[in-house]
């Protein structure tokens, strides 16, 4: 009851010898977010003139653009935006934050970080597991809502954002929003051309025979939910115009890996013979978030011998080898930040709406069902249609 809750907080303040900041953590089913937020206002627990009051909201923040806007309307009637912390555990990972550090603390990369030197970017979030016991959630969600709308678009913003004036929360988030607003929401024709959806079938994963998605417990036998999504996006601004950005995510793929691969353009003139060697390959910079966090850069090097033959070699930095101290768990870092009032790694309201503005047209076009739902065997690298999407380029091997 409202009175009881308020009385309990007064008691806690008295026990501690002074008023404490409050943080309400909504780690519940998403349908209860608006219910709890409204109840906090009714109980007059949403503001206190003496201490900070914050509300931490788990994802998903809406299931489409309309529901995200509706939830935002409820939240903004109860809390000011600076009180709201939308938590995305991906942004708490050290290696995700390292994308910003890597770009802006090293002068050697920023001069080539643009359309003049970069051919394309691939962002991959592959999992080798199925849906387990999450059929109830997953079948209503699908890969696009589960990973692309939030985590993968956030990775894209970190790769493509302009250097912020400072690493203060709103300065960083201003730059991320600019990237998202530079991605034009796709038309139905563009969705057909630039997206692929697929579902895993039975196959072999880790040496064991595994079920297809439709045979998983709790999944309707006629489900059209995608377990794999691939899309081609473009950031229409001065730095990135004309550079295709390919995203792919899926369950029951060859292995678990989350990475960003930035491929530079080929050198303009090849004076080297490639007979008997792989030859000169474009440089590729790969930032890996999991499982082996680090950065690798492929370089062309001469093969020992009398002729000028070239093959790629890797320069590699591994987080685990360079830093002996254990990184904090993503949630530990984020909850501590929320308690400190540090909002840099939390998603702002305009970011959420901009993310949904990109994904919503794809969801609508897929729901209209005039697009094929491809299949791929468990343990594979995904559907053939995804190879056609990226052609004449090729996906990095999983």
Phi, psi and omega in degrees: 000147183306314182298320181296317181299314181296318180298320181296320179294320177299317179298317179298318178299317180295320180298323185271355177081016178173163183289140182252150170297152179243137172227117178265121185254110183271071177266070184227178172300141187300334181293345180269352181305305181295326180299312183293317181299315178297320180296324178297323179290316180300326179274002181057039179255006186271354181206144174214126186290344185263335184224169178278137176240125184231152179235119180259122184244127178285159170282158007274139176268083186088163178246353174198183185298316183296314181291328177295319178294320181295315179297320179297321178298318179297312185296318185286346174279347184247318183237148168287153184304324181289352176270348190260129180237101179273115192267129175231108190299336178302322184286350176274351182286133180306318186288336175290315177295333180295340176300316179293315181300315182299315182290312193264353178257359183232113187288343185288339184263324186302323179298334179259005186275062182198178186297339181287334187240337184263128180279311179195169180231138175240129175242121185239134170228088184258142176235146179261001180261163174270207183271353179058232182260018186263023185304320181303313178285310193293321184293333177275348186254292183087167187297323184296313178287323188291321187231323187287311187301329184250284187301310189287324176292329175294318176300318179301317181296322181293325180288324191257348185295155173283157177299126178286156179297327174207169180267029172286147192311306187288332177295316179296314185289330174302316182291324179294320179296321179302320179297310183299322181284350176271355176265112183289128176305132186287147173281165177305323178294319179292326177298316179298322184279324193249009178226154177224135173234148183204167183228140180282144174252182181297159180178200181242123179233121181060035178080003180242144175291133180231156180291158166280167183302317184292343179264000179288149179301128175089357180266125178301143186291345178250021184300137176251018181289134180276138173254000179219136176220136174227139177213157178248123179237163174219138178265112185273079173215181187300320185284323195245356185308129177089355179265113179287139177242119184254128177246141173214141175213149179190160174259160180054042175265181187304316179205169179272122176201139171236122184206158172241123179244121179253115182257125178279165179289157178292157177296148189289337181218129181255104179265010185256145174277141182252004181300124178081011178213170179291332181089185183281119177252149177300144177297142179228130178251122185240121176255115185256126179270322177202151003273334183256088188297131178170191181226134173229148181231123179271133180234152173275130180227152181283135174283133180304141179144183187277343181252161184272080179250140189241142168216158181287143171232160183249133166261129190227137171241125179247127181306313185299328181278324186279327181239116183280336182288145182284131175292145175294150174300147184305314182292324177302311182298315185290319181292322176298316178300317180297321178293328180276349183078025181260108192259004186307318186268014178250151186274128181277161185303318182290333174294315181301313181295320179295321178296314179295328180297329178282318188277327185304315179298329179290314178302317181295317180294321178293322181293330178293343171066023175265015178242141181293146170257104183283170174233160175211142180290141174306140180089358180265183180267006179120183184282154178299329181301331179291327176293324178290326180298319185271344183305145006279001175283175179227145175294149170295143179297142177272000000 
